[in-house]
Amino acid sequence: MKLRKVTAASAVVLALALSATACGGDKKDDTSGSSSSGGGGGTIKIGIKYDQPGLGLKKPDGTFAGFDVDVATYVAKQLGYDADKIEFVETKSADRENALARGDVKFIAATYSITDERKQKVDFAGPYLLAHQDLLIKTDSTIAKGTDLNGKKLCSVTGSTSAQNVQKTIAPDAKLKEVSSYSECIAALQNGAVDAVTTDDSILAGFASQDQYKGKFKLAGLKLSNENYGVGVKKGDSATVDKINKALEKMVSDGSWQKAVDANFGPANYKNEQAPKIGVIVPNAS
């Protein structure tokens, strides 16, 4: 009889242990950038920039704003995640591929130009915006074409391919000033230390749209390169790529895409291209 009591007690303990294990099994180590693969109550981690006004900006109150943020929020909604279920993660340019490979984020919307080199490491949905290298100049500037930069002071960030492109192929006599951030370039343009700033027109428009700069700067309207912005996804995750592509198509068709463009770039008189077709990459002229 005593043996039977011990056996019964042991059975109860075992049953409780198995029950606890089963309940705990729903909590998985998140290696896919989200705590729920299908949304509906989980959260999702999305990579963006924190320092690009008009595209991806973390504001002093801790909220986020910009075109990339609007695209990411719309896509997440289509994947089953409301805005309060999104965790935005800062992904700097040099770390974007690694962030996806590590599973730090589910996808990245951060002025991420689709290139053959990058496609070796990550997959892309989109493109969702066709940007171009351009110049930001003062509203009263007489610079109208690339060659007008000869003898002028041009600002870009250190190591920028945009600045190198200008010096090598457009205006070899431009006087290049390299700094650590585009914010420094904008300040230099404002105080007259430089005559123009160069990078993607979407980035320039974002800076120019800030309240303190409205009416002071304009885009030159030059198309010095084609930059096809895509949504980066971990290599091999074709299911997520397909879902994001469908979300982007819907964003365009229901008018949300153009609304986001106007809200984030409009104050700089940004003449955006039409929404690109999914999978269609516009190459640079050879």
C-alpha positions, 0 to 999 in steps of 0.5 A: 500500500505504501508503495502504491501511494509513492507511485501515485504521488510520483505520477502527479509530479510527473504530470505537472512537470510535463504540463509546465513543459508544454506551456513553456514550449510556446515561448521560443527563442526569437531568431527570425526577428519576430516573436510570432511568425504569423502576427496576431499578438506577437511583435516584429523587429524592423530595421530602419535608420535613426538619423535620416529626416524624411526617411527614418528618424528617431524623434526626441520623444522616442517615436519614429517618422519618415517614408521608410518608417511609413512603408515598414509600418504599412508592410507590418500591418499587412503581415499581421502586426499593428503599429504597437507591435513593431520594434524599430531597430537601428541598422546602420548601412555597414551592418544591414547584411549582418543584422539580417543574417543574425536574425536581429530583424525580420526585414529592413527598410532603410534607403537600401539600394538593390545591387548585384553585390548585395543580392549575394548576401540578402534577398530583396522585396520591391523596389518601393522607391526609385531615387537618384543622386542629386544636389541640394543647393540654396534657393537662389543658387544658379547651379543648374547642371553637374558641370556647374560644380567645377570650381564650386565647393561640394559637400558629402560624407567621408567615403561617399560614392556620390561625391566620387561620382561627381569628381570622376565623371561630372565635375572634376574641378569641384572642391570636395569637402568631406564630413562625418554626417549629412547634418554637417553638410546641411549646416555648411550649406546654410552658412555658405561654407559649401555651394552644394550637397550631394547624395540621394535626392530622397535623403536631401529632400528629407533634410530640406523638409525639416521646419528649420530649412523650409524655403531655404534649399531646393533640389537641383533636379539632376538624375546622376544615378538610379537608386532602387530602394528595396526591403532587405530580407534574410537570404532564402526567406522567399515566403517573406519576400512574397508577402512584402511584395504583395503588401507594397503592391497594395500600398501603391494601389490604395493610395497610401504610397503617394500619401507617404511620399507627399507627407515626407518629401513634399516640402522640398518640392521633391519630384518623385518618380512613379512607384516602381513595379515590383521586381523591375530594377532601373539600371544606371546608364553605362 
